[in-house]
């Protein structure tokens, strides 16, 4: 018993010098903390309790008023209910699965009050402002803005955009369970309309002109298992849907590659979920698939098949969002086994949204490009740490942040040498921008002028759309990449449409 508490004391003392997530020694469990009678300060309690579940957030990430809204939910998750909670619905009354909120208290009221005081007394009165940054230039060089006009009324609720690499046709998914094929050569004439059971979010074409479609289920936060991956094949003028994977937990991305080396496609599915979720790998096994759950947490956002170690087999990079925000590597050990390694970790309000793994500086070593700006949580304030980041690998193999551009609500990105000057450029969109910021910064194009130096540009026409989707591709098959940005109009979500369809805008590349 004495040894256990000696270890606990040592852990908390060490944590006074840095975040628990940065230590090699694992943090004490909530149960261990709850059984401690040590006289700890509010900061020590925060470093123990908060880091037991995720990276400990510093008080300055939120203002005092927002902490007052957020902290009670953290308290309830640890099983401590106070008089002020009487009369309010319990988590189970609101459909939260068992196990998310503890049935027994893991913290005493006295310790909670000290922990809470630490955050409230240390937090700023108002959200911290963005650091000084290069002001974007108005007008994006090398691109022409095009706004297609559609004559019919339809809600502008785009959930998927993808340009067919061979035909240049634009495929568009709609929130209200439909997939459209549009012809850019004829004013985006609708060539096909394919009903889907639920909202489509990703498409992969096959060599025989069939395609695989990922549909996520409910877009709103939910713990449903309505997501599916289907194969669509065409016979004469009719599309036939064959279900391939079902009962997926709100899936948002699928990566298709051969991880077990048998010459068949395997599927890495990011099942974002809500309170529940997982990142699972479906490996081909004869004529069927075997599911291997690599991470049983909600928030899996995107994965990428890469030979990270250069040993000839495919590993997996995974972006996990929600509370345990991180960029993970699952190293392929062979025989269907994978070893998890954390490359990056972030506090739970960080808002990770999307990432790419590309060589940005021409040294043949890919960098991690990441946007964070998800603001659909309990702390819906402008956050100075939202933006676009590049992480480079150092000599020890660790990734370090080398570039950061503040961007409120950053939610999606694309990377490419759009001006064909030999250097990779970036474009980022924001679903939760600061509408008061001038010029409007819900879309920023970053031209890499020289290695590691990016000049930001914004649209000359200041559009106020809510951008949800972004893709690149050659619409006119002229040898350069165009950019398509999809609209998701909140005000058309729960009411009959009144305006003509405006599902996307185009940044037409003028290089060729």
C-alpha positions as CSV (number, residue, x, y, z in Angstrom):
1,X,0.0,0.0,0.0
2,X,2.7,2.5,1.0
3,X,4.6,1.7,-2.3
4,X,1.5,2.5,-4.4
5,X,1.0,5.9,-2.7
6,X,4.7,6.6,-2.9
7,X,4.4,6.1,-6.7
8,X,1.3,8.3,-6.8
9,X,3.0,11.1,-5.0
10,X,6.0,10.9,-7.3
11,X,3.8,11.0,-10.3
12,X,2.0,14.1,-9.1
13,X,5.3,15.9,-8.2
14,X,6.8,15.2,-11.6
15,X,3.6,16.5,-13.2
16,X,4.1,19.9,-11.6
17,X,7.0,20.4,-14.1
18,X,5.0,19.4,-17.2
19,X,1.9,17.8,-18.7
20,X,1.3,14.2,-17.6
21,X,0.9,13.2,-21.3
22,X,4.6,14.1,-21.9
23,X,5.9,11.7,-19.2
24,X,6.9,8.1,-19.9
25,X,5.3,6.9,-16.7
26,X,1.5,6.4,-17.1
27,X,-0.7,8.7,-15.0
28,X,-2.6,7.3,-12.0
29,X,-6.1,6.0,-12.7
30,X,-9.1,7.9,-11.5
31,X,-9.7,5.2,-8.9
32,X,-6.2,5.6,-7.5
33,X,-6.7,9.3,-7.3
34,X,-10.1,9.0,-5.6
35,X,-8.6,6.8,-2.9
36,X,-5.8,9.2,-2.1
37,X,-5.9,11.4,1.0
38,X,-3.0,13.5,-0.1
39,X,-3.4,17.3,0.3
40,X,-2.9,18.3,-3.3
41,X,-3.3,21.8,-4.9
42,X,-5.9,22.5,-7.5
43,X,-3.1,22.4,-10.2
44,X,-1.8,19.1,-9.0
45,X,-5.3,17.7,-9.0
46,X,-5.9,18.9,-12.5
47,X,-2.6,17.3,-13.7
48,X,-3.8,14.1,-12.1
49,X,-7.4,13.9,-12.9
50,X,-7.4,15.6,-16.3
51,X,-4.4,13.7,-17.6
52,X,-5.8,10.4,-16.5
53,X,-8.1,10.6,-19.5
54,X,-6.4,12.9,-22.0
55,X,-3.8,15.6,-22.4
56,X,-4.3,18.1,-19.6
57,X,-5.7,21.4,-20.9
58,X,-4.1,24.6,-19.7
59,X,-6.5,27.2,-18.2
60,X,-5.7,29.7,-20.9
61,X,-7.3,27.7,-23.7
62,X,-10.7,28.9,-22.7
63,X,-12.0,32.0,-21.0
64,X,-13.5,31.9,-17.5
65,X,-17.1,32.0,-18.6
66,X,-16.6,29.1,-21.0
67,X,-14.8,27.1,-18.3
68,X,-17.9,27.6,-16.1
69,X,-20.0,25.9,-18.8
70,X,-17.5,23.1,-19.5
71,X,-16.3,22.0,-16.1
72,X,-19.7,20.7,-14.8
73,X,-19.8,18.1,-17.5
74,X,-16.3,16.9,-16.6
75,X,-17.4,16.7,-13.0
76,X,-20.4,14.5,-13.9
77,X,-18.2,12.2,-16.0
78,X,-16.2,11.6,-12.8
79,X,-19.5,10.7,-11.1
80,X,-19.8,13.7,-8.8
81,X,-23.3,15.3,-8.7
82,X,-24.2,18.3,-6.7
83,X,-27.3,20.1,-5.6
84,X,-27.2,22.3,-8.6
85,X,-27.7,19.3,-10.8
86,X,-31.1,18.3,-9.3
87,X,-33.9,18.7,-11.8
88,X,-31.6,18.4,-14.8
89,X,-31.8,15.4,-17.1
90,X,-29.3,12.6,-16.3
91,X,-27.0,11.5,-19.1
92,X,-28.9,8.2,-19.6
93,X,-32.1,10.3,-20.0
94,X,-30.4,11.9,-23.0
95,X,-29.4,8.7,-24.6
96,X,-25.8,8.6,-23.4
97,X,-24.5,4.9,-23.2
98,X,-23.5,3.4,-19.9
99,X,-19.9,3.8,-19.0
100,X,-19.4,7.3,-20.3
101,X,-20.5,8.9,-17.0
102,X,-19.3,7.1,-13.9
103,X,-21.9,5.7,-11.5
104,X,-19.7,6.3,-8.5
105,X,-17.7,9.5,-7.6
106,X,-14.0,9.4,-8.5
107,X,-13.4,12.8,-6.9
108,X,-14.5,14.4,-3.6
109,X,-16.4,17.6,-3.4
110,X,-13.5,19.3,-1.7
111,X,-11.0,18.2,-4.3
112,X,-13.4,19.2,-7.1
113,X,-13.7,22.7,-5.7
114,X,-9.9,23.1,-5.6
115,X,-9.6,21.8,-9.2
116,X,-12.4,24.0,-10.4
117,X,-10.9,27.1,-8.6
118,X,-7.6,26.5,-10.3
119,X,-9.1,26.7,-13.8
120,X,-11.5,29.6,-13.0
121,X,-8.9,31.7,-11.3
122,X,-6.2,31.1,-13.9
123,X,-8.3,31.5,-17.0
124,X,-8.4,34.8,-18.9
125,X,-11.5,36.9,-18.7
126,X,-11.9,36.8,-22.5
127,X,-10.6,34.4,-25.2
128,X,-7.0,35.1,-26.1
129,X,-6.5,36.8,-29.5
130,X,-4.6,35.3,-32.4
131,X,-0.9,35.9,-32.5
132,X,0.4,38.4,-35.1
133,X,0.3,36.9,-38.5
134,X,0.7,37.8,-42.2
135,X,-2.4,39.5,-43.4
136,X,-3.9,37.7,-46.4
137,X,-3.7,39.4,-49.8
138,X,-7.1,39.8,-51.4
139,X,-7.3,37.9,-54.7
140,X,-5.9,34.4,-55.3
141,X,-3.3,34.4,-58.1
142,X,-3.6,31.8,-60.8
143,X,-7.2,30.9,-60.1
144,X,-10.6,32.2,-61.3
145,X,-13.7,32.0,-59.1
146,X,-16.7,30.4,-60.8
147,X,-20.1,30.2,-59.3
148,X,-22.3,27.7,-61.3
149,X,-25.9,28.7,-61.7
150,X,-28.6,26.1,-61.3
151,X,-32.2,26.9,-62.3
152,X,-33.9,24.6,-59.9
153,X,-34.6,24.8,-56.2
154,X,-32.8,22.3,-54.0
155,X,-31.1,22.5,-50.5
156,X,-27.4,23.4,-50.7
157,X,-26.3,20.7,-48.4
158,X,-23.2,19.1,-50.0
159,X,-21.6,16.2,-48.1
160,X,-19.3,14.8,-50.8
161,X,-17.3,16.2,-53.7
162,X,-15.0,14.2,-55.9
163,X,-13.6,14.7,-59.5
164,X,-13.4,11.5,-61.5
165,X,-9.7,11.3,-62.5
166,X,-10.3,9.9,-66.0
167,X,-13.5,11.8,-67.1
168,X,-13.3,15.0,-65.1
169,X,-16.9,14.6,-64.1
170,X,-17.9,15.9,-60.7
171,X,-19.6,13.6,-58.3
172,X,-21.6,15.2,-55.5
173,X,-23.2,13.8,-52.4
174,X,-26.2,15.4,-50.8
175,X,-27.3,15.3,-47.2
176,X,-30.8,14.3,-48.2
177,X,-29.6,10.8,-49.4
178,X,-28.6,11.3,-53.0
179,X,-25.5,11.1,-55.3
180,X,-25.3,13.2,-58.4
181,X,-23.0,13.0,-61.5
182,X,-22.4,16.5,-63.1
183,X,-20.7,17.4,-66.4
184,X,-18.5,20.5,-66.1
185,X,-18.1,20.7,-69.8
186,X,-21.9,21.4,-70.1
187,X,-22.5,23.8,-67.3
188,X,-22.6,21.0,-64.7
189,X,-25.5,19.4,-66.4
190,X,-26.9,16.6,-64.2
191,X,-26.0,13.3,-65.9
192,X,-27.2,11.0,-63.2
193,X,-29.0,10.9,-59.9
194,X,-28.5,7.9,-57.6
195,X,-30.6,7.5,-54.4
196,X,-28.7,6.4,-51.4
197,X,-30.0,5.1,-48.1
198,X,-28.2,7.7,-46.0
199,X,-25.9,10.7,-46.6
200,X,-22.9,9.8,-48.8
201,X,-19.5,11.1,-47.7
202,X,-16.8,9.3,-49.8
203,X,-16.5,7.5,-53.1
204,X,-13.9,5.2,-54.6
205,X,-14.0,4.2,-58.3
206,X,-13.1,0.7,-59.4
207,X,-11.5,-0.3,-62.8
208,X,-14.8,-1.8,-64.1
209,X,-16.6,1.5,-63.7
210,X,-18.4,0.5,-60.6
211,X,-17.7,2.4,-57.4
212,X,-17.7,2.0,-53.6
213,X,-19.6,4.5,-51.6
214,X,-19.3,5.3,-47.9
215,X,-22.5,6.6,-46.3
216,X,-22.2,7.8,-42.7
217,X,-25.7,7.7,-41.3
218,X,-26.8,10.6,-39.2
219,X,-24.6,13.7,-39.6
220,X,-25.7,15.1,-36.2
221,X,-23.9,13.7,-33.1
222,X,-25.3,10.2,-32.6
223,X,-24.3,6.8,-31.4
224,X,-26.2,5.0,-34.2
225,X,-24.8,2.2,-36.4
226,X,-26.4,3.1,-39.6
227,X,-23.3,3.7,-41.7
228,X,-22.6,1.4,-44.7
229,X,-20.1,0.8,-47.5
230,X,-21.8,-0.3,-50.6
231,X,-20.7,-1.2,-54.1
232,X,-22.7,0.3,-57.0
233,X,-22.6,-1.4,-60.4
234,X,-24.6,-0.3,-63.5
235,X,-26.6,-2.7,-65.6
236,X,-28.1,-0.9,-68.6
237,X,-29.5,2.3,-67.1
238,X,-30.0,1.0,-63.5
239,X,-27.6,1.2,-60.6
240,X,-27.5,-1.9,-58.4
241,X,-26.3,-1.5,-54.8
242,X,-24.6,-4.3,-53.0
243,X,-23.9,-3.8,-49.3
244,X,-20.4,-4.6,-48.3
245,X,-20.0,-3.4,-44.7
246,X,-23.0,-2.5,-42.5
247,X,-23.7,-1.3,-39.0
248,X,-20.8,1.2,-39.0
249,X,-20.7,3.7,-36.2
250,X,-21.1,7.1,-38.0
251,X,-18.2,6.5,-40.4
252,X,-16.6,9.5,-42.0
253,X,-13.6,8.1,-43.9
254,X,-12.4,4.9,-45.5
255,X,-8.8,4.2,-46.7
256,X,-8.5,1.2,-49.1
257,X,-5.1,-0.6,-49.4
258,X,-3.5,-4.0,-49.2
259,X,-2.2,-4.3,-45.6
260,X,-1.8,-8.1,-45.4
261,X,-0.1,-8.5,-48.8
262,X,-2.6,-10.9,-50.3
263,X,-3.3,-8.9,-53.4
264,X,-6.8,-7.9,-52.2
265,X,-8.2,-4.7,-50.9
266,X,-8.5,-4.1,-47.2
267,X,-10.5,-1.4,-45.6
268,X,-9.5,1.0,-42.7
269,X,-12.7,2.6,-41.6
270,X,-12.8,5.8,-39.4
271,X,-16.0,5.3,-37.4
272,X,-16.2,8.7,-35.7
273,X,-19.3,7.9,-33.6
274,X,-20.2,10.2,-30.8
275,X,-19.8,8.9,-27.2
276,X,-18.8,5.6,-28.8
277,X,-16.8,4.9,-31.9
278,X,-13.8,3.1,-33.2
279,X,-11.1,2.8,-35.8
280,X,-11.2,-0.6,-37.4
281,X,-9.3,-2.5,-40.1
282,X,-11.2,-5.0,-42.2
283,X,-8.6,-7.4,-43.6
284,X,-9.4,-9.7,-46.5
285,X,-9.6,-13.3,-45.4
286,X,-10.5,-15.6,-48.3
287,X,-13.8,-14.4,-49.7
288,X,-14.7,-12.5,-46.5
289,X,-13.2,-9.9,-44.1
290,X,-12.1,-10.1,-40.5
291,X,-12.5,-6.9,-38.5
292,X,-9.6,-5.9,-36.3
293,X,-10.4,-2.9,-33.9
294,X,-7.2,-0.9,-33.7
295,X,-8.7,1.9,-31.5
296,X,-11.9,1.6,-29.5
297,X,-12.5,5.3,-29.0
298,X,-14.8,7.8,-30.8
299,X,-13.4,10.5,-33.0
300,X,-11.5,8.7,-35.8
301,X,-11.5,11.3,-38.6
302,X,-9.1,10.2,-41.4
303,X,-6.5,7.5,-42.0
304,X,-3.6,7.2,-44.5
305,X,-1.8,4.1,-45.8
306,X,1.9,4.8,-45.7
307,X,5.2,2.8,-45.6
308,X,6.2,4.9,-42.6
309,X,9.3,2.9,-41.6
310,X,10.4,2.2,-45.2
311,X,10.4,-1.5,-44.6
312,X,8.3,-2.5,-47.6
313,X,4.9,-3.0,-45.9
314,X,2.0,-0.5,-45.3
315,X,1.5,1.1,-42.0
316,X,-1.5,3.4,-41.0
317,X,-1.6,7.0,-39.9
318,X,-4.8,7.9,-38.1
319,X,-6.2,11.2,-36.9
320,X,-8.2,10.8,-33.7
321,X,-10.3,13.8,-32.6
322,X,-12.8,14.2,-29.7
323,X,-11.3,14.1,-26.2
324,X,-8.2,12.0,-26.9
325,X,-6.9,14.1,-29.8
326,X,-3.9,12.6,-31.4
327,X,-2.1,11.6,-34.6
328,X,-1.3,7.9,-34.3
329,X,0.9,5.5,-36.2
330,X,-0.1,1.8,-36.4
331,X,3.1,0.0,-37.5
332,X,2.5,-3.1,-39.5
333,X,4.2,-6.1,-37.8
334,X,3.0,-8.6,-40.3
335,X,0.5,-11.5,-39.8
336,X,-2.3,-8.9,-39.3
337,X,-0.7,-7.4,-36.2
338,X,-0.1,-3.7,-35.6
339,X,1.8,-1.7,-33.0
340,X,0.3,1.6,-31.9
341,X,2.6,4.7,-31.5
342,X,1.5,8.2,-30.7
343,X,3.2,10.8,-33.0
344,X,1.3,13.9,-31.8
345,X,-1.1,14.6,-29.0
346,X,-3.4,17.6,-28.3
347,X,-5.6,18.8,-25.5
348,X,-9.4,18.0,-25.8
349,X,-10.5,21.4,-27.1
350,X,-7.8,21.5,-29.8
351,X,-10.4,20.7,-32.5
352,X,-8.4,18.5,-34.9
353,X,-10.2,18.3,-38.2
354,X,-8.1,17.0,-41.1
355,X,-4.5,16.1,-42.1
356,X,-2.3,15.2,-45.0
357,X,1.1,13.5,-45.1
358,X,3.2,15.2,-47.9
359,X,6.7,16.3,-48.6
360,X,6.4,20.0,-48.2
361,X,10.1,21.0,-48.3
362,X,11.5,18.7,-51.0
363,X,13.7,16.6,-48.7
364,X,11.9,13.4,-49.6
365,X,10.7,13.1,-46.0
366,X,6.9,13.7,-45.7
367,X,5.6,16.2,-43.2
368,X,2.3,16.2,-41.3
369,X,0.0,19.0,-42.4
370,X,-2.9,19.4,-40.0
371,X,-5.8,21.8,-39.5
372,X,-7.7,22.2,-36.2
373,X,-10.8,24.3,-35.8
374,X,-13.7,22.0,-34.9
375,X,-15.9,24.2,-32.8
376,X,-19.1,22.1,-32.5
377,X,-18.6,21.2,-28.9
378,X,-19.3,22.8,-25.5
379,X,-16.8,25.6,-26.0
380,X,-18.1,27.4,-29.0
381,X,-15.8,30.5,-28.8
382,X,-13.1,31.8,-31.1
383,X,-9.8,30.0,-30.2
384,X,-6.4,31.5,-30.9
385,X,-4.9,28.1,-31.4
386,X,-7.1,27.1,-34.3
387,X,-5.3,27.1,-37.6
388,X,-3.0,25.3,-40.1
389,X,0.2,23.6,-39.0
390,X,3.1,21.7,-40.5
391,X,5.1,19.2,-38.3
392,X,8.5,18.0,-39.5
393,X,10.3,14.9,-38.3
394,X,13.6,15.7,-36.4
395,X,16.7,13.6,-36.3
396,X,15.3,11.5,-33.4
397,X,12.2,10.6,-35.4
398,X,9.9,12.9,-33.4
399,X,7.6,15.4,-35.1
400,X,7.9,19.1,-34.2
401,X,5.7,22.0,-35.2
402,X,7.6,24.1,-37.8
403,X,4.9,26.3,-39.1
404,X,1.6,27.7,-37.8
405,X,-0.9,30.1,-39.3
406,X,-3.8,31.1,-37.1
407,X,-7.2,30.5,-38.7
408,X,-10.4,30.4,-36.8
409,X,-12.5,27.3,-37.3
410,X,-10.1,25.6,-39.8
411,X,-11.8,22.4,-40.9
412,X,-10.5,21.0,-44.2
413,X,-7.4,21.2,-46.5
414,X,-5.8,20.1,-49.7
415,X,-2.2,20.1,-50.6
416,X,-0.7,20.3,-54.1
417,X,1.7,22.1,-56.4
418,X,-1.2,24.1,-57.9
419,X,1.0,26.6,-59.7
420,X,3.4,23.9,-60.9
421,X,6.5,25.8,-59.7
422,X,8.0,22.7,-57.9
423,X,6.8,23.7,-54.4
424,X,3.7,22.4,-52.6
425,X,1.0,24.9,-51.8
426,X,-2.0,24.6,-49.3
427,X,-5.6,25.6,-49.3
428,X,-7.7,25.5,-46.1
429,X,-11.4,26.1,-45.4
430,X,-13.1,27.0,-42.2
431,X,-16.5,25.8,-41.2
432,X,-16.5,27.9,-38.0
433,X,-14.8,31.2,-39.1
434,X,-14.8,34.6,-37.4
435,X,-17.4,36.4,-39.4
436,X,-16.2,39.7,-38.2
437,X,-12.7,39.2,-39.5
438,X,-11.8,41.3,-42.5
439,X,-10.9,40.2,-45.1
440,X,-13.1,37.2,-44.8
441,X,-10.9,34.2,-43.9
442,X,-13.2,31.2,-44.3
443,X,-11.0,30.1,-47.3
444,X,-7.3,30.8,-47.4
445,X,-4.9,29.8,-50.2
446,X,-1.2,29.5,-49.1
447,X,1.3,29.8,-51.9
448,X,4.7,28.5,-50.9
449,X,7.0,31.3,-52.1
450,X,10.2,29.6,-50.9
451,X,10.9,26.6,-48.7
452,X,8.8,27.0,-45.5
453,X,7.5,30.5,-46.4
454,X,3.8,30.7,-47.3
455,X,1.9,33.8,-48.5
456,X,-1.8,33.7,-47.6
457,X,-4.4,34.8,-50.1
458,X,-8.2,35.1,-49.8
459,X,-11.0,35.4,-52.4
460,X,-11.5,38.8,-53.9
461,X,-15.3,38.3,-53.7
462,X,-16.0,38.0,-50.0
463,X,-18.4,34.9,-49.9
464,X,-20.1,34.2,-46.6
465,X,-20.9,30.5,-47.3
466,X,-20.5,27.7,-44.8
467,X,-17.8,25.5,-46.5
468,X,-17.9,21.8,-45.5
469,X,-16.2,20.0,-48.3
470,X,-13.1,20.6,-50.4
471,X,-11.5,18.6,-53.2
472,X,-8.9,19.0,-55.9
473,X,-8.9,17.5,-59.4
474,X,-8.7,18.3,-63.1
475,X,-12.2,19.3,-64.1
476,X,-11.4,20.3,-67.7
477,X,-8.6,17.7,-68.2
478,X,-6.1,20.4,-69.2
479,X,-3.3,19.1,-67.0
480,X,-3.7,21.3,-63.9
481,X,-5.6,20.9,-60.7
482,X,-8.8,22.9,-60.0
483,X,-10.4,23.3,-56.6
484,X,-14.0,22.7,-55.7
485,X,-15.4,24.0,-52.4
486,X,-18.8,22.6,-51.2
487,X,-21.5,24.6,-49.5
488,X,-23.5,23.4,-46.5
489,X,-26.2,25.9,-45.8
490,X,-27.4,25.6,-42.2
491,X,-30.6,27.6,-42.7
492,X,-31.8,25.1,-45.4
493,X,-31.3,22.1,-43.1
494,X,-34.7,21.9,-41.4
495,X,-37.0,24.0,-43.6
496,X,-38.2,23.7,-47.2
497,X,-35.7,25.2,-49.8
498,X,-36.5,28.6,-51.1
499,X,-33.4,29.4,-53.2
500,X,-31.8,28.0,-56.3
501,X,-29.3,25.2,-55.7
502,X,-25.8,26.5,-55.0
503,X,-23.9,23.4,-53.9
504,X,-20.3,24.6,-54.6
505,X,-18.0,27.2,-56.1
506,X,-14.9,26.5,-58.2
507,X,-11.4,27.9,-58.2
508,X,-10.5,27.3,-61.8
509,X,-6.8,26.9,-62.3
510,X,-5.5,29.3,-65.0
511,X,-2.0,27.9,-65.3
512,X,-2.8,26.1,-68.5
